[in-house]
Amino acid sequence: MATELEISDIELGRRTYRRSKARRSFALSVVSFLVFAGAIWWVLANSPGWALVQQTFFSPEHFARSFPKVLDGLWLNLRMLIVAAIGVAILSTLLAVARTLGGPIFFPIRFLAAAYTDIFRGVPLLLVLFIIGFGVPGLNPSQRIPVEVLGTIAIILTYSSYVSEVLRAGLESVHPSQRAAARSLGLSHGQTLRHIVVPQAVRKVTPALMNDFIAMQKDVGLISVLGATDAIRAAQIYTASTFNYTSYIVAGLLFIILSWPLIRFTDWYTDRLRRREQMGGAV
């Protein structure tokens, strides 16, 4: 009958020391946070215009009144984000694959893909929104295109250029022996990309892709410049009618709540990859 291994006194002492060190670190973190927060609060509370700022930006009454309208506008941002994420995933993958094609016969495709990424990475998203939102409808004035559609197209065009470069870096980071091994097993070029190269590339650049998605979550709010009634536009309308800016705080909090889960997941996944690499390199 197998007996349980007894833990030595030295190991028990180490565990006790680590627990006590963790408790001291946690207590020190709490105290430092409270001191820092208290100092900021003291500076704000003793500012000459704090009462006016508090009434203008942090009014509980206006917070409750503007919340439903801003939340309704956020639903438009969320719908745009879902459609834009799908479009960016498809277009950026095609661009990344196009830029990694070898051989002189594919030079025109590589050139066009490189020109696309250079142009849309160089032009600010706000200008792309103006060009697409006000220029495309001018091609056929008799037919009205919803600004939500035009804004989503502008976001897809811009963010595909960023994400494609991240994916391209991931594709090029996969060792050539992986492709050679796949081709030796009889896989075609497309099968090699789909089953061997792309999965490894995406796993390596997942933290960067998540950061781009978080940035896109915020930039969907720029659709308000085209007149769409999203969360930011709803906050602007409320502010224009009440001369109170609390609705902007509501919009900001809603965008934070929308992006916070993915931010935390990105940090967790990045830390997980770091620990895995450190374990893999340990002897």
C-alpha positions as CSV (number, residue, x, y, z in Angstrom):
1,M,0.0,0.0,0.0
2,A,1.4,3.3,-1.1
3,T,2.2,5.9,1.6
4,E,1.8,9.6,1.3
5,L,5.1,11.5,1.1
6,E,5.7,13.6,4.1
7,I,6.5,17.3,3.6
8,S,9.8,18.3,5.2
9,D,10.0,21.0,7.8
10,I,12.2,23.0,5.4
11,E,9.5,23.0,2.8
12,L,6.8,23.9,5.3
13,G,8.9,26.8,6.4
14,R,9.3,28.0,2.9
15,R,5.5,27.8,2.3
16,T,4.9,29.7,5.5
17,Y,7.4,32.4,4.5
18,R,5.9,32.8,1.0
19,R,2.4,33.1,2.5
20,S,3.5,35.7,5.0
21,K,5.4,37.6,2.2
22,A,2.3,37.5,0.0
23,R,0.1,38.9,2.9
24,R,2.6,41.7,3.6
25,S,2.7,42.6,-0.1
26,F,-1.1,42.7,-0.3
27,A,-1.4,44.9,2.8
28,L,1.3,47.3,1.5
29,S,-0.5,47.5,-1.9
30,V,-3.8,48.3,-0.2
31,V,-2.3,51.0,2.0
32,S,-0.4,52.6,-0.8
33,F,-3.5,52.6,-3.0
34,L,-5.6,54.2,-0.2
35,V,-2.9,56.9,0.4
36,F,-2.6,57.7,-3.3
37,A,-6.4,57.8,-3.7
38,G,-6.7,60.0,-0.6
39,A,-4.1,62.4,-1.9
40,I,-5.9,62.8,-5.3
41,W,-9.3,63.3,-3.5
42,W,-7.8,65.9,-1.2
43,V,-6.3,67.8,-4.2
44,L,-9.7,67.7,-6.0
45,A,-11.8,68.6,-3.0
46,N,-9.7,71.6,-2.2
47,S,-9.6,73.0,-5.7
48,P,-11.5,76.3,-6.0
49,G,-13.8,75.1,-8.8
50,W,-14.4,71.5,-7.6
51,A,-18.0,72.2,-6.6
52,L,-18.8,73.5,-10.1
53,V,-17.0,70.6,-11.8
54,Q,-18.7,68.1,-9.6
55,Q,-22.1,69.6,-10.5
56,T,-21.3,69.8,-14.2
57,F,-19.6,66.4,-14.8
58,F,-20.7,64.2,-11.9
59,S,-24.3,65.0,-11.3
60,P,-26.3,62.0,-10.1
61,E,-29.5,63.4,-11.4
62,H,-28.2,63.9,-15.0
63,F,-26.4,60.6,-14.8
64,A,-29.7,58.8,-14.2
65,R,-31.5,60.8,-16.9
66,S,-28.9,60.4,-19.6
67,F,-28.0,56.7,-18.9
68,P,-30.9,55.1,-20.9
69,K,-30.3,57.3,-24.0
70,V,-26.5,56.7,-24.0
71,L,-27.0,53.0,-23.4
72,D,-29.4,52.8,-26.3
73,G,-26.7,54.5,-28.5
74,L,-24.1,52.0,-27.3
75,W,-26.1,49.2,-28.9
76,L,-25.3,50.7,-32.3
77,N,-21.6,50.8,-31.4
78,L,-21.8,47.1,-30.4
79,R,-23.5,46.1,-33.6
80,M,-20.9,48.0,-35.6
81,L,-18.1,46.4,-33.6
82,I,-19.3,42.9,-34.3
83,V,-19.7,43.4,-38.0
84,A,-16.3,45.3,-38.2
85,A,-14.5,42.6,-36.3
86,I,-15.7,39.9,-38.8
87,G,-14.8,42.1,-41.8
88,V,-11.4,42.9,-40.4
89,A,-10.6,39.3,-39.7
90,I,-11.4,38.3,-43.3
91,L,-9.8,41.2,-45.1
92,S,-6.7,41.3,-42.9
93,T,-6.1,37.6,-43.3
94,L,-6.3,37.9,-47.1
95,L,-3.9,40.8,-47.1
96,A,-1.4,39.0,-44.8
97,V,-1.4,35.9,-47.0
98,A,-1.1,38.1,-50.1
99,R,2.0,39.8,-48.7
100,T,3.7,36.5,-47.9
101,L,3.2,35.0,-51.4
102,G,6.6,34.2,-53.0
103,G,7.7,34.2,-56.6
104,P,7.9,37.0,-59.2
105,I,4.5,36.1,-60.6
106,F,2.8,37.2,-57.4
107,F,4.6,40.6,-57.4
108,P,1.5,42.6,-58.5
109,I,-0.6,41.1,-55.6
110,R,2.2,41.8,-53.1
111,F,2.6,45.3,-54.4
112,L,-1.2,46.1,-54.2
113,A,-1.4,44.6,-50.7
114,A,1.6,46.6,-49.5
115,A,0.2,49.8,-51.1
116,Y,-3.1,49.2,-49.3
117,T,-1.5,48.8,-45.9
118,D,0.8,51.8,-46.4
119,I,-2.1,54.1,-47.4
120,F,-4.6,53.1,-44.7
121,R,-2.0,53.0,-42.0
122,G,-0.9,56.5,-43.0
123,V,-4.3,58.1,-43.2
124,P,-6.1,58.9,-39.9
125,L,-9.3,57.0,-39.3
126,L,-11.2,60.3,-38.9
127,L,-10.2,61.3,-42.4
128,V,-11.2,57.9,-43.8
129,L,-14.6,58.3,-42.1
130,F,-15.1,61.7,-43.8
131,I,-14.0,60.4,-47.2
132,I,-16.1,57.3,-47.1
133,G,-19.0,58.8,-45.2
134,F,-19.4,61.9,-47.4
135,G,-17.6,60.8,-50.6
136,V,-19.3,57.5,-51.4
137,P,-22.9,58.8,-51.2
138,G,-21.9,61.5,-53.8
139,L,-21.4,58.8,-56.4
140,N,-25.1,58.1,-56.4
141,P,-27.0,60.9,-54.7
142,S,-30.4,59.4,-55.5
143,Q,-29.7,56.3,-53.3
144,R,-29.2,56.8,-49.5
145,I,-26.7,54.6,-47.7
146,P,-27.0,54.4,-43.9
147,V,-24.1,56.2,-42.2
148,E,-23.7,53.1,-40.0
149,V,-22.8,51.1,-43.0
150,L,-20.4,53.7,-44.3
151,G,-18.8,54.1,-40.9
152,T,-18.3,50.3,-40.5
153,I,-16.7,50.1,-44.0
154,A,-14.3,52.9,-43.0
155,I,-13.3,51.1,-39.8
156,I,-12.8,47.8,-41.7
157,L,-10.6,49.4,-44.3
158,T,-8.4,51.1,-41.7
159,Y,-8.1,48.4,-39.1
160,S,-7.5,45.7,-41.7
161,S,-4.2,47.4,-42.6
162,Y,-3.0,47.3,-39.0
163,V,-4.2,43.7,-38.3
164,S,-2.8,42.4,-41.5
165,E,0.7,43.5,-40.5
166,V,0.3,41.8,-37.2
167,L,-0.8,38.6,-38.9
168,R,2.0,38.9,-41.5
169,A,4.5,39.1,-38.7
170,G,3.0,36.0,-37.2
171,L,3.1,34.1,-40.5
172,E,6.7,35.0,-41.0
173,S,7.6,33.9,-37.5
174,V,6.6,30.3,-38.2
175,H,9.8,28.4,-39.0
176,P,10.1,27.4,-42.7
177,S,10.6,23.7,-41.6
178,Q,7.0,23.7,-40.6
179,R,6.0,24.4,-44.2
180,A,8.5,22.0,-45.6
181,A,7.2,19.2,-43.3
182,A,3.6,19.9,-44.3
183,R,4.4,19.8,-48.0
184,S,6.4,16.6,-47.6
185,L,3.3,15.0,-46.2
186,G,1.4,15.9,-49.3
187,L,-0.5,19.0,-48.1
188,S,-1.1,21.7,-50.7
189,H,-0.1,25.3,-50.1
190,G,-3.6,26.2,-49.0
191,Q,-3.9,23.3,-46.6
192,T,-0.5,24.1,-45.2
193,L,-1.6,27.6,-44.4
194,R,-5.0,26.6,-43.0
195,H,-3.9,23.7,-40.9
196,I,-0.2,24.4,-40.0
197,V,0.9,28.0,-40.5
198,V,-2.1,30.1,-39.6
199,P,-2.9,28.4,-36.3
200,Q,0.6,28.8,-35.1
201,A,0.8,32.4,-36.3
202,V,-2.4,33.5,-34.7
203,R,-1.4,31.9,-31.3
204,K,1.9,33.9,-31.4
205,V,0.3,37.3,-32.1
206,T,-2.9,36.9,-30.1
207,P,-2.0,39.5,-27.5
208,A,-1.3,42.1,-30.3
209,L,-4.6,41.2,-32.1
210,M,-6.5,41.6,-28.8
211,N,-5.0,45.1,-28.4
212,D,-6.1,46.0,-31.9
213,F,-9.6,44.8,-31.1
214,I,-9.7,46.9,-27.9
215,A,-8.6,49.9,-29.9
216,M,-11.3,49.2,-32.4
217,Q,-13.9,49.0,-29.6
218,K,-13.1,52.7,-28.8
219,D,-12.8,53.9,-32.3
220,V,-16.3,52.8,-33.3
221,G,-17.4,55.8,-31.3
222,L,-16.0,58.0,-34.0
223,I,-19.1,57.1,-36.1
224,S,-20.8,60.1,-34.3
225,V,-18.9,62.5,-36.7
226,L,-21.1,61.2,-39.5
227,G,-24.3,61.9,-37.6
228,A,-25.1,58.4,-36.4
229,T,-26.8,58.4,-33.0
230,D,-24.4,56.2,-31.1
231,A,-23.4,56.5,-27.4
232,I,-21.2,59.5,-28.0
233,R,-23.7,61.3,-30.2
234,A,-26.5,60.6,-27.7
235,A,-24.3,62.1,-25.0
236,Q,-23.7,65.2,-27.2
237,I,-27.4,65.6,-27.8
238,Y,-28.1,65.4,-24.1
239,T,-25.4,67.9,-23.3
240,A,-26.7,70.3,-25.9
241,S,-30.1,70.3,-24.4
242,T,-29.0,70.5,-20.7
243,F,-25.6,72.2,-20.8
244,N,-24.4,69.4,-18.4
245,Y,-21.5,67.1,-19.3
246,T,-22.4,64.1,-17.1
247,S,-23.6,62.2,-20.1
248,Y,-20.0,62.1,-21.4
249,I,-19.0,60.4,-18.2
250,V,-21.8,57.9,-18.7
251,A,-20.5,57.2,-22.2
252,G,-17.0,56.8,-21.0
253,L,-18.0,54.4,-18.3
254,L,-20.0,52.3,-20.7
255,F,-17.1,52.0,-23.1
256,I,-14.9,51.0,-20.2
257,I,-17.4,48.3,-19.1
258,L,-17.5,47.1,-22.8
259,S,-13.7,46.8,-23.1
260,W,-12.7,45.8,-19.6
261,P,-13.4,42.0,-19.9
262,L,-11.2,41.7,-23.0
263,I,-8.5,43.9,-21.4
264,R,-8.3,41.6,-18.4
265,F,-8.3,38.5,-20.7
266,T,-5.5,40.0,-22.8
267,D,-3.4,40.6,-19.7
268,W,-4.1,37.0,-18.4
269,Y,-3.3,35.5,-21.8
270,T,-0.1,37.5,-22.2
271,D,1.0,36.4,-18.7
272,R,0.1,32.8,-19.5
273,L,2.3,32.9,-22.6
274,R,5.1,34.4,-20.7
275,R,5.0,31.7,-18.0
276,R,4.8,29.0,-20.7
277,E,7.9,30.4,-22.4
278,Q,9.8,30.6,-19.2
279,M,8.9,27.0,-18.3
280,G,9.9,25.9,-21.7
281,G,13.3,27.5,-21.4
282,A,14.0,26.1,-17.9
283,V,16.6,23.4,-17.6
